[in-house]
Amino acid sequence: MTLSIRMLAAATMLTFGLAIGLGGAASATGDPENTIYLDLKDGRVTIQLRPDLAPQHAERIRTLARQGFYDGVVFHRVIDGFMAQTGDPTGTGTGGSDLPDLPAEFTDKASFKRGTLGMARAQDPNSANSQFFIMFQPAPHLDGQYTIVGEVTDGMELVDAIKKGSRSANGMVSDPDKIEKMSVAADQ
């Protein structure tokens, strides 16, 4: 009985510590509506969306995940030490969903660090649609230039294992890894 109480106390402290470590995401931690499961060939990555930072972008990710839009989509651009990009159904880096582009939701309340999920866009800051990227390392030069929509809370080692592209080809990947399935935890 004592062991169970200790285990419960340890789990509570770990959950509380993780919530604080998310840098302000504590209100969303554990919320199944804002938890995304990204199933890769080697296992499951858990992503916590940040609707407190980017409500329209978080809603877009949930909507497309629920439609099955991301299932089978490749990581078309993966630069070792920088980021892994996906979300283009054409696999070329130029495609998106049929939904309209979103206005930028830049923030100064969070920064691009390891595990951050950012929305990819074209030159126009208001052109994010379906593509997103996950940071391998911090990239403060992206702060205020791209929308932060979430962060990896579990399974970052699986993101690290995504097949990398050639730096000389701007990270474009031949025979790329793909998203097996992407879903909202509330729907499980």
Backbone as a chain_set.jsonl record, in Angstrom:
{"seq": "MTLSIRMLAAATMLTFGLAIGLGGAASATGDPENTIYLDLKDGRVTIQLRPDLAPQHAERIRTLARQGFYDGVVFHRVIDGFMAQTGDPTGTGTGGSDLPDLPAEFTDKASFKRGTLGMARAQDPNSANSQFFIMFQPAPHLDGQYTIVGEVTDGMELVDAIKKGSRSANGMVSDPDKIEKMSVAADQ", "coords": {"N": [[0.836, -1.188, 0.0], [1.931, 1.242, 0.822], [3.865, 1.581, -1.144], [2.26, 2.014, -3.417], [1.117, 4.508, -2.798], [3.412, 6.067, -2.739], [4.201, 5.799, -5.413], [2.046, 7.02, -6.694], [2.328, 9.623, -5.679], [4.833, 10.275, -6.781], [4.21, 10.16, -9.514], [2.351, 12.239, -9.676], [4.0, 14.415, -8.994], [5.787, 14.307, -11.156], [4.054, 14.804, -13.325], [3.227, 17.411, -12.637], [5.709, 18.685, -12.74], [6.367, 18.343, -15.458], [4.346, 19.886, -16.596], [5.005, 22.459, -15.708], [7.484, 22.678, -16.923], [6.827, 23.031, -19.585], [6.777, 25.655, -20.172], [4.586, 27.514, -19.798], [2.518, 26.148, -20.895], [1.007, 24.792, -19.151], [-1.738, 24.965, -18.627], [-2.83, 23.642, -20.758], [-1.747, 21.13, -20.708], [-2.177, 17.68, -20.799], [-4.736, 17.915, -21.748], [-6.932, 16.308, -23.705], [-8.058, 17.234, -26.076], [-6.215, 18.945, -27.104], [-4.007, 17.428, -27.465], [-1.934, 15.726, -29.586], [-1.378, 12.777, -31.38], [1.277, 11.487, -33.066], [1.99, 9.089, -35.115], [4.744, 7.258, -36.018], [7.026, 5.232, -38.005], [8.608, 3.992, -36.109], [7.284, 4.296, -33.697], [5.202, 6.147, -31.327], [4.776, 9.647, -31.175], [4.086, 12.246, -28.938], [2.367, 15.242, -29.014], [1.826, 18.42, -27.695], [-0.52, 20.733, -28.345], [-0.607, 24.318, -28.63], [-2.94, 26.253, -28.096], [-3.161, 28.554, -26.666], [-1.191, 30.188, -27.633], [-1.468, 30.133, -30.424], [-4.328, 29.992, -31.558], [-5.849, 29.655, -33.983], [-4.14, 28.181, -35.634], [-3.73, 25.876, -34.085], [-6.311, 24.848, -34.111], [-6.483, 24.295, -36.861], [-4.577, 22.22, -37.175], [-5.793, 20.225, -35.57], [-8.243, 19.896, -36.983], [-7.366, 18.986, -39.553], [-5.998, 16.662, -38.789], [-8.121, 15.146, -37.794], [-9.52, 14.736, -40.148], [-7.905, 12.916, -41.367], [-5.984, 13.841, -42.996], [-3.167, 14.055, -42.694], [-2.261, 11.453, -42.614], [-0.02, 9.153, -43.89], [1.5, 11.097, -45.138], [4.632, 12.408, -46.172], [7.838, 13.206, -44.631], [9.189, 15.622, -46.083], [11.291, 17.441, -46.091], [14.124, 17.448, -44.285], [16.47, 18.49, -42.132], [19.425, 17.764, -40.685], [20.188, 18.53, -37.341], [18.624, 20.773, -37.413], [15.64, 20.843, -38.367], [12.597, 18.866, -38.967], [10.364, 18.634, -41.58], [6.957, 18.415, -42.622], [3.618, 17.648, -43.85], [2.765, 18.311, -46.371], [0.781, 17.178, -48.852], [1.64, 16.601, -51.431], [4.292, 16.087, -51.217], [6.334, 17.696, -52.078], [6.878, 20.126, -50.92], [5.509, 22.293, -51.717], [2.801, 22.1, -51.554], [-0.519, 22.023, -49.998], [-3.43, 22.021, -47.84], [-6.951, 22.075, -48.822], [-8.086, 24.082, -47.445], [-8.333, 27.588, -46.491], [-5.398, 29.733, -46.345], [-3.723, 30.71, -43.309], [-3.694, 33.564, -41.079], [-0.704, 34.947, -39.68], [0.325, 34.007, -36.393], [2.258, 35.048, -34.525], [4.418, 35.047, -31.632], [5.754, 36.358, -28.555], [5.957, 34.972, -26.325], [6.981, 32.458, -26.292], [9.658, 30.411, -27.547], [11.571, 29.126, -30.329], [12.652, 26.085, -29.658], [14.294, 22.948, -28.969], [12.141, 20.39, -30.034], [9.966, 22.036, -30.504], [6.983, 22.727, -32.301], [6.426, 24.187, -35.282], [4.702, 26.256, -37.684], [5.018, 25.91, -41.127], [5.591, 28.149, -43.861], [5.176, 30.252, -46.801], [6.902, 32.998, -48.412], [5.152, 35.057, -47.685], [4.007, 36.061, -44.57], [1.459, 35.364, -43.789], [0.701, 32.867, -44.828], [0.62, 30.25, -43.912], [-0.572, 26.888, -43.901], [-1.005, 23.837, -43.998], [1.402, 22.608, -43.589], [3.993, 21.731, -41.307], [6.738, 21.914, -38.967], [9.2, 20.258, -36.927], [11.444, 21.038, -34.445], [14.858, 20.074, -34.207], [16.896, 21.21, -32.791], [17.472, 24.237, -30.841], [16.4, 27.314, -32.373], [16.645, 30.343, -32.38], [16.566, 32.378, -34.266], [14.245, 32.029, -35.67], [12.24, 32.933, -34.066], [9.405, 34.971, -33.71], [9.1, 35.017, -36.413], [7.868, 32.831, -37.431], [4.945, 30.856, -36.764], [4.421, 29.402, -33.633], [3.013, 26.424, -32.76], [2.854, 24.241, -31.119], [4.393, 21.627, -29.066], [6.651, 18.886, -28.73], [6.037, 16.445, -26.347], [6.583, 13.887, -25.67], [8.53, 11.237, -26.969], [10.543, 12.376, -28.524], [12.913, 11.229, -29.294], [12.136, 9.587, -31.345], [11.48, 11.393, -33.322], [14.025, 12.383, -33.752], [15.063, 10.206, -35.102], [14.01, 10.289, -37.659], [14.449, 9.993, -41.157], [17.092, 11.77, -42.61], [17.638, 14.486, -44.902], [19.661, 15.674, -47.645], [22.023, 18.2, -47.019], [23.007, 19.727, -49.1], [20.906, 19.678, -50.833], [19.043, 21.247, -49.617], [17.833, 19.841, -47.571], [15.968, 18.138, -48.725], [14.467, 14.96, -49.028], [15.208, 11.733, -50.2], [13.25, 8.866, -50.775], [11.608, 9.219, -48.365], [10.767, 9.144, -44.789], [7.498, 8.705, -43.313], [4.377, 10.028, -41.984], [2.628, 7.752, -40.231], [0.118, 7.728, -39.013], [-1.911, 10.379, -37.828], [-3.475, 11.766, -35.08], [-6.067, 13.071, -32.89], [-5.976, 13.053, -29.421], [-8.353, 13.09, -27.942], [-10.105, 11.749, -29.535], [-9.535, 9.11, -29.356]], "CA": [[0.0, 0.0, 0.0], [2.831, 2.393, 0.892], [4.493, 1.709, -2.453], [1.281, 2.618, -4.317], [1.001, 5.93, -2.454], [4.649, 6.701, -3.21], [4.164, 5.841, -6.874], [1.068, 8.054, -7.049], [2.947, 10.921, -5.375], [5.879, 10.504, -7.776], [3.549, 10.451, -10.796], [1.78, 13.578, -9.552], [5.105, 15.374, -9.07], [6.286, 14.283, -12.521], [3.07, 15.507, -14.15], [3.322, 18.821, -12.301], [6.997, 19.155, -13.259], [6.264, 18.445, -16.913], [3.484, 21.02, -16.918], [5.778, 23.684, -15.505], [8.553, 22.674, -17.911], [6.34, 23.391, -20.912], [6.905, 27.086, -20.356], [3.32, 28.223, -19.951], [1.499, 25.278, -21.469], [0.426, 24.015, -18.057], [-3.199, 24.934, -18.717], [-3.228, 22.737, -21.826], [-1.138, 19.828, -20.504], [-3.109, 16.617, -20.49], [-6.015, 18.176, -22.391], [-6.97, 15.418, -24.868], [-8.436, 17.976, -27.283], [-5.018, 19.625, -27.588], [-2.928, 16.453, -27.528], [-1.872, 15.082, -30.904], [-0.534, 11.589, -31.505], [1.945, 11.396, -34.364], [2.522, 7.734, -35.194], [5.81, 7.075, -36.995], [7.379, 3.825, -38.198], [9.252, 3.462, -34.908], [6.492, 4.49, -32.492], [4.297, 7.29, -31.177], [5.224, 10.936, -30.658], [2.982, 13.011, -28.373], [2.529, 16.681, -29.21], [0.867, 19.266, -26.994], [-0.815, 21.957, -29.078], [-0.599, 25.537, -27.818], [-3.967, 27.199, -28.526], [-2.947, 29.819, -25.967], [-0.293, 30.978, -28.478], [-1.891, 30.144, -31.831], [-5.605, 29.278, -31.583], [-6.286, 29.273, -35.335], [-3.245, 27.134, -36.128], [-4.031, 24.658, -33.316], [-7.568, 24.341, -34.663], [-6.191, 23.733, -38.185], [-3.917, 20.916, -36.983], [-6.827, 19.283, -35.105], [-9.185, 19.655, -38.087], [-6.738, 18.151, -40.576], [-5.736, 15.341, -38.198], [-9.415, 14.442, -37.745], [-9.881, 14.375, -41.525], [-6.951, 11.928, -41.876], [-5.175, 14.544, -43.996], [-1.732, 13.831, -42.51], [-1.927, 10.026, -42.669], [0.748, 8.771, -45.071], [2.254, 12.236, -45.686], [6.067, 12.238, -45.919], [8.708, 14.271, -44.139], [9.85, 15.932, -47.35], [12.487, 18.271, -45.87], [14.652, 17.124, -42.957], [17.843, 18.974, -42.054], [20.054, 17.321, -39.446], [20.567, 19.622, -36.466], [17.727, 21.913, -37.573], [14.229, 20.501, -38.225], [11.944, 17.908, -39.863], [9.153, 19.282, -42.097], [5.955, 17.544, -43.223], [2.307, 18.278, -43.98], [2.464, 18.596, -47.771], [0.333, 15.925, -49.462], [2.345, 16.338, -52.69], [5.649, 15.681, -50.891], [7.296, 18.574, -52.748], [7.099, 21.339, -50.155], [4.728, 23.388, -52.313], [1.375, 21.812, -51.44], [-1.218, 22.255, -48.733], [-4.807, 21.547, -47.817], [-7.909, 22.898, -49.564], [-8.545, 25.148, -46.555], [-7.615, 28.845, -46.746], [-4.202, 30.013, -45.554], [-3.99, 31.332, -42.011], [-2.877, 34.728, -40.711], [0.358, 34.661, -38.715], [0.055, 34.144, -34.964], [3.574, 35.089, -33.906], [4.361, 35.302, -30.192], [7.001, 36.59, -27.832], [5.797, 34.213, -25.081], [7.653, 31.168, -26.45], [10.708, 30.482, -28.554], [11.845, 27.886, -31.045], [13.629, 25.264, -28.961], [14.19, 21.531, -29.34], [10.809, 19.833, -29.857], [8.916, 22.988, -30.872], [6.256, 22.509, -33.555], [6.156, 25.464, -35.938], [3.99, 26.181, -38.956], [5.778, 26.331, -42.297], [4.885, 29.138, -44.675], [5.922, 30.813, -47.917], [7.423, 34.339, -48.1], [4.084, 35.81, -47.025], [3.812, 35.565, -43.203], [0.077, 34.902, -43.642], [0.502, 31.8, -45.813], [0.65, 28.903, -43.323], [-1.766, 26.135, -44.266], [-1.013, 22.497, -43.396], [2.757, 22.132, -43.328], [4.605, 22.077, -40.021], [8.073, 21.366, -38.749], [9.58, 19.984, -35.544], [12.844, 21.432, -34.26], [15.834, 19.176, -33.585], [17.72, 22.054, -31.927], [16.944, 25.601, -30.745], [16.612, 28.183, -33.532], [16.078, 31.627, -31.984], [16.372, 33.252, -35.43], [12.871, 31.837, -36.159], [11.319, 33.595, -33.137], [8.729, 36.131, -34.276], [9.054, 34.901, -37.874], [7.017, 31.678, -37.71], [3.98, 30.582, -35.704], [4.625, 28.241, -32.768], [1.685, 25.841, -32.556], [2.892, 23.163, -30.143], [5.698, 21.077, -28.738], [6.731, 17.456, -28.438], [6.137, 16.159, -24.917], [7.066, 12.516, -25.518], [8.908, 10.589, -28.218], [11.453, 13.176, -29.338], [13.932, 10.337, -29.857], [11.572, 9.081, -32.599], [11.657, 12.494, -34.28], [15.46, 12.39, -34.072], [15.363, 9.07, -35.982], [13.453, 10.496, -38.999], [15.488, 10.005, -42.187], [17.553, 13.117, -42.946], [17.923, 14.81, -46.292], [20.983, 16.211, -47.952], [22.153, 19.65, -46.821], [23.215, 20.352, -50.41], [19.592, 19.743, -51.489], [18.181, 21.965, -48.681], [17.129, 18.901, -46.717], [15.015, 17.286, -49.443], [14.749, 13.577, -48.679], [14.802, 10.695, -51.15], [12.634, 7.763, -50.048], [11.435, 9.776, -47.012], [9.876, 8.583, -43.78], [6.172, 9.323, -43.394], [3.464, 9.942, -40.85], [1.754, 6.587, -40.389], [-1.212, 8.219, -38.64], [-1.901, 11.524, -36.916], [-4.812, 11.808, -34.493], [-6.319, 13.861, -31.694], [-6.131, 12.125, -28.299], [-9.762, 13.068, -27.531], [-10.837, 10.855, -30.435], [-9.059, 7.73, -29.153]], "C": [[0.875, 1.244, 0.0], [3.488, 2.633, -0.458], [3.542, 2.384, -3.434], [1.133, 4.108, -4.055], [2.236, 6.679, -2.931], [4.644, 6.834, -4.723], [3.195, 6.921, -7.349], [1.646, 9.438, -6.806], [4.017, 11.257, -6.408], [5.271, 10.864, -9.134], [2.943, 11.844, -10.789], [2.87, 14.63, -9.674], [5.667, 15.439, -10.476], [5.342, 15.043, -13.442], [3.147, 17.007, -13.904], [4.609, 19.416, -12.869], [6.981, 19.3, -14.766], [5.426, 19.649, -17.303], [4.232, 22.332, -16.771], [6.86, 23.79, -16.571], [8.099, 23.048, -19.306], [6.311, 24.898, -21.128], [5.587, 27.788, -20.606], [2.22, 27.359, -20.509], [0.764, 24.485, -20.402], [-1.085, 23.913, -18.165], [-3.678, 23.95, -19.774], [-2.7, 21.317, -21.613], [-2.189, 18.807, -20.107], [-4.484, 16.805, -21.095], [-6.082, 17.325, -23.666], [-7.357, 16.128, -26.171], [-7.227, 18.682, -27.902], [-3.787, 18.733, -27.555], [-3.025, 15.718, -28.853], [-0.944, 13.879, -30.815], [-0.035, 11.521, -32.933], [2.608, 10.031, -34.414], [3.499, 7.628, -36.353], [6.167, 5.599, -37.078], [7.961, 3.19, -36.94], [8.452, 3.648, -33.626], [5.707, 5.792, -32.496], [4.991, 8.491, -30.543], [3.981, 11.647, -30.128], [3.314, 14.489, -28.479], [1.439, 17.399, -28.428], [0.681, 20.534, -27.81], [-0.859, 23.132, -28.111], [-1.645, 26.528, -28.334], [-3.873, 28.535, -27.797], [-2.038, 30.749, -26.77], [-0.849, 31.169, -29.88], [-3.214, 29.386, -31.987], [-6.056, 28.828, -32.971], [-5.431, 28.135, -35.904], [-3.481, 25.818, -35.385], [-5.318, 24.03, -33.844], [-7.34, 23.69, -36.033], [-5.553, 22.358, -38.061], [-4.945, 19.877, -36.538], [-7.777, 18.91, -36.243], [-8.591, 18.705, -39.11], [-6.418, 16.76, -40.044], [-7.021, 14.525, -38.177], [-9.888, 14.007, -39.132], [-8.985, 13.269, -42.083], [-6.0, 12.515, -42.902], [-3.696, 14.175, -43.906], [-1.315, 12.365, -42.644], [-1.226, 9.686, -43.987], [1.564, 9.894, -45.689], [3.719, 12.12, -45.249], [6.693, 13.454, -45.237], [9.61, 14.632, -45.314], [11.143, 16.736, -47.197], [12.951, 18.048, -44.429], [16.134, 17.492, -42.939], [18.4, 18.618, -40.682], [20.504, 18.53, -38.626], [19.663, 20.842, -36.569], [16.277, 21.493, -37.352], [13.804, 19.442, -39.231], [10.608, 18.514, -40.274], [8.268, 18.282, -42.828], [4.665, 18.33, -43.43], [1.927, 18.669, -45.389], [2.051, 17.291, -48.448], [1.02, 15.604, -50.787], [3.777, 15.866, -52.442], [6.726, 16.566, -51.498], [7.666, 19.808, -51.941], [6.301, 22.518, -50.681], [3.225, 23.208, -52.148], [0.805, 22.11, -50.072], [-2.611, 21.668, -48.813], [-5.672, 22.445, -48.694], [-8.45, 24.054, -48.719], [-7.754, 26.428, -46.829], [-6.373, 28.978, -45.857], [-4.592, 30.785, -44.297], [-3.144, 32.587, -41.798], [-1.857, 34.323, -39.643], [-0.136, 34.87, -37.289], [1.399, 34.078, -34.234], [3.435, 35.457, -32.433], [5.74, 35.653, -29.66], [6.974, 35.838, -26.497], [6.454, 32.835, -25.136], [8.713, 31.33, -27.533], [10.905, 29.106, -29.198], [13.005, 27.173, -30.365], [13.464, 23.823, -29.456], [12.778, 21.036, -29.042], [9.676, 20.771, -30.21], [8.315, 22.611, -32.222], [5.906, 23.881, -34.109], [5.43, 25.246, -37.247], [4.887, 26.707, -40.077], [4.925, 27.306, -43.108], [5.758, 29.529, -45.851], [6.472, 32.18, -47.483], [6.414, 35.169, -47.314], [3.871, 35.247, -45.619], [2.418, 34.981, -42.967], [-0.246, 33.768, -44.617], [0.608, 30.392, -45.239], [-0.661, 28.194, -43.647], [-1.795, 24.801, -43.535], [0.375, 22.013, -43.019], [3.265, 22.623, -41.977], [5.976, 21.442, -39.923], [8.31, 21.204, -37.255], [11.083, 20.237, -35.431], [13.675, 20.323, -33.614], [16.652, 19.935, -32.538], [17.076, 23.442, -31.818], [17.296, 26.414, -31.998], [16.0, 29.553, -33.236], [15.87, 32.588, -33.158], [14.974, 33.09, -36.047], [11.838, 32.539, -35.277], [10.731, 34.846, -33.788], [8.622, 36.112, -35.787], [8.117, 33.779, -38.33], [6.108, 31.441, -36.508], [4.366, 29.315, -34.947], [3.246, 27.695, -32.424], [1.678, 24.714, -31.534], [4.298, 22.731, -29.829], [5.591, 19.588, -28.415], [6.894, 17.285, -26.934], [6.615, 14.738, -24.643], [7.421, 11.967, -26.898], [9.85, 11.398, -29.09], [12.564, 12.323, -29.956], [13.449, 9.726, -31.182], [11.654, 10.138, -33.696], [13.118, 12.547, -34.71], [15.817, 11.306, -35.087], [14.779, 9.222, -37.388], [14.599, 10.638, -39.999], [15.8, 11.437, -42.611], [17.779, 13.258, -44.454], [19.326, 15.364, -46.429], [21.002, 17.72, -47.723], [22.309, 20.355, -48.162], [21.908, 20.477, -51.193], [18.571, 20.411, -50.569], [17.29, 21.022, -47.871], [16.106, 18.019, -47.414], [15.446, 15.831, -49.281], [14.309, 12.643, -49.806], [14.331, 9.502, -50.333], [12.385, 8.149, -48.584], [10.562, 8.937, -46.086], [8.548, 9.321, -43.861], [5.451, 9.251, -42.06], [2.579, 8.734, -41.112], [0.307, 7.003, -40.118], [-1.026, 9.391, -37.681], [-3.306, 11.694, -36.399], [-4.869, 12.706, -33.266], [-6.626, 12.882, -30.561], [-7.598, 12.011, -27.862], [-10.591, 12.088, -28.356], [-10.452, 9.391, -30.257], [-10.025, 6.94, -28.305]], "O": [[0.603, 2.195, -0.732], [3.648, 3.782, -0.87], [3.969, 3.24, -4.209], [1.034, 4.893, -4.998], [2.134, 7.784, -3.462], [5.041, 7.87, -5.258], [3.489, 7.652, -8.295], [1.476, 10.334, -7.633], [4.103, 12.398, -6.863], [5.758, 11.762, -9.82], [3.013, 12.555, -11.791], [2.695, 15.628, -10.374], [5.997, 16.526, -10.951], [5.792, 15.848, -14.257], [3.133, 17.793, -14.852], [4.6, 20.52, -13.413], [7.518, 20.268, -15.303], [5.767, 20.36, -18.249], [4.108, 23.219, -17.615], [7.126, 24.883, -17.072], [8.941, 23.362, -20.148], [5.86, 25.362, -22.175], [5.481, 28.582, -21.54], [1.076, 27.807, -20.589], [-0.023, 23.596, -20.725], [-1.657, 22.877, -17.828], [-4.81, 23.47, -19.703], [-3.164, 20.389, -22.277], [-2.987, 19.036, -19.198], [-5.33, 15.92, -20.964], [-5.353, 17.6, -24.619], [-7.01, 15.658, -27.255], [-7.227, 18.979, -29.097], [-2.658, 19.22, -27.61], [-4.067, 15.16, -29.195], [0.143, 13.96, -30.243], [-0.817, 11.5, -33.883], [3.67, 9.833, -33.823], [3.149, 7.871, -37.508], [5.657, 4.797, -36.296], [7.822, 1.985, -36.73], [8.891, 3.205, -32.564], [5.567, 6.451, -33.526], [5.686, 8.379, -29.533], [2.941, 11.655, -30.786], [4.394, 14.931, -28.087], [0.268, 17.026, -28.494], [1.614, 21.325, -27.954], [-1.118, 22.96, -26.92], [-1.287, 27.536, -28.943], [-4.436, 29.533, -28.248], [-2.104, 31.967, -26.608], [-0.718, 32.246, -30.46], [-3.225, 28.262, -32.491], [-6.591, 27.729, -33.117], [-5.944, 27.239, -36.573], [-3.435, 24.752, -35.999], [-5.397, 22.812, -34.005], [-7.934, 22.655, -36.334], [-5.944, 21.428, -38.766], [-4.969, 18.767, -37.069], [-8.078, 17.733, -36.439], [-9.232, 17.728, -39.497], [-6.553, 15.777, -40.772], [-7.008, 13.339, -38.508], [-10.589, 13.003, -39.258], [-9.266, 12.735, -43.156], [-5.294, 11.783, -43.597], [-3.04, 14.0, -44.933], [-0.126, 12.075, -42.773], [-1.777, 9.906, -45.066], [2.26, 9.666, -46.678], [4.007, 11.778, -44.102], [6.154, 14.561, -45.265], [10.661, 14.024, -45.514], [11.995, 16.711, -48.085], [12.259, 18.413, -43.478], [16.945, 16.886, -43.638], [17.92, 19.098, -39.655], [21.13, 19.447, -39.158], [19.899, 21.843, -35.893], [15.722, 21.746, -36.283], [14.509, 19.148, -40.196], [9.801, 18.871, -39.416], [8.755, 17.417, -43.557], [4.629, 19.541, -43.208], [0.885, 19.29, -45.599], [2.876, 16.391, -48.604], [0.991, 14.455, -51.229], [4.411, 15.31, -53.338], [7.908, 16.227, -51.442], [8.66, 20.469, -52.241], [6.403, 23.624, -50.15], [2.452, 24.073, -52.56], [1.528, 22.407, -49.121], [-2.933, 20.914, -49.732], [-5.2, 23.442, -49.24], [-9.186, 24.904, -49.222], [-6.635, 26.369, -47.338], [-6.309, 28.411, -44.766], [-5.644, 31.421, -44.235], [-2.013, 32.666, -42.277], [-2.128, 33.459, -38.81], [-0.91, 35.786, -37.012], [1.644, 33.174, -33.434], [2.463, 36.097, -32.032], [6.76, 35.29, -30.246], [7.843, 36.032, -25.647], [6.481, 32.122, -24.133], [8.668, 32.266, -28.33], [10.465, 28.081, -28.677], [14.163, 27.579, -30.469], [12.587, 23.535, -30.27], [12.269, 21.23, -27.938], [8.519, 20.349, -30.217], [9.022, 22.23, -33.155], [5.176, 24.646, -33.478], [5.528, 24.178, -37.851], [5.439, 27.803, -39.986], [3.696, 27.282, -43.042], [6.939, 29.184, -45.899], [6.498, 32.475, -46.288], [6.781, 35.896, -46.39], [3.581, 34.058, -45.483], [2.225, 34.189, -42.045], [-1.345, 33.718, -45.168], [0.68, 29.427, -46.0], [-1.725, 28.813, -43.667], [-2.528, 24.645, -42.559], [0.509, 21.097, -42.208], [3.01, 23.753, -41.562], [6.325, 20.549, -40.696], [7.717, 21.9, -36.431], [11.88, 19.719, -36.214], [13.269, 19.717, -32.623], [17.05, 19.366, -31.521], [16.217, 23.782, -32.631], [18.352, 26.222, -32.601], [14.949, 29.889, -33.781], [15.073, 33.521, -33.051], [14.56, 33.919, -36.857], [10.692, 32.721, -35.688], [11.455, 35.672, -34.343], [8.121, 37.061, -36.39], [7.637, 33.777, -39.463], [6.456, 31.78, -35.378], [4.611, 28.274, -35.557], [2.409, 28.407, -31.868], [0.608, 24.27, -31.119], [5.272, 23.357, -30.25], [4.579, 19.111, -27.901], [7.77, 17.894, -26.319], [7.008, 14.417, -23.521], [6.706, 12.201, -27.873], [9.95, 11.134, -30.288], [13.092, 12.658, -31.017], [14.263, 9.386, -32.041], [11.872, 9.813, -34.863], [13.417, 12.732, -35.89], [16.769, 11.466, -35.852], [15.024, 8.366, -38.239], [15.592, 11.313, -39.729], [14.901, 12.215, -42.93], [18.067, 12.293, -45.163], [20.066, 15.499, -45.455], [20.107, 18.434, -48.176], [21.798, 21.46, -48.343], [21.811, 21.29, -52.112], [17.37, 20.18, -50.709], [16.154, 21.352, -47.532], [15.436, 17.224, -46.755], [16.63, 15.506, -49.381], [13.188, 12.741, -50.305], [14.937, 9.163, -49.317], [12.887, 7.491, -47.673], [9.739, 8.136, -46.53], [8.472, 10.422, -44.405], [5.846, 8.528, -41.145], [1.857, 8.697, -42.108], [-0.603, 6.679, -40.882], [-0.122, 9.401, -36.846], [-4.248, 11.761, -37.189], [-3.841, 13.052, -32.684], [-7.447, 11.98, -30.728], [-8.033, 10.935, -27.452], [-11.656, 11.649, -27.922], [-10.993, 8.523, -30.943], [-9.787, 5.763, -28.032]]}, "num_chains": 1, "name": "protein.A"}
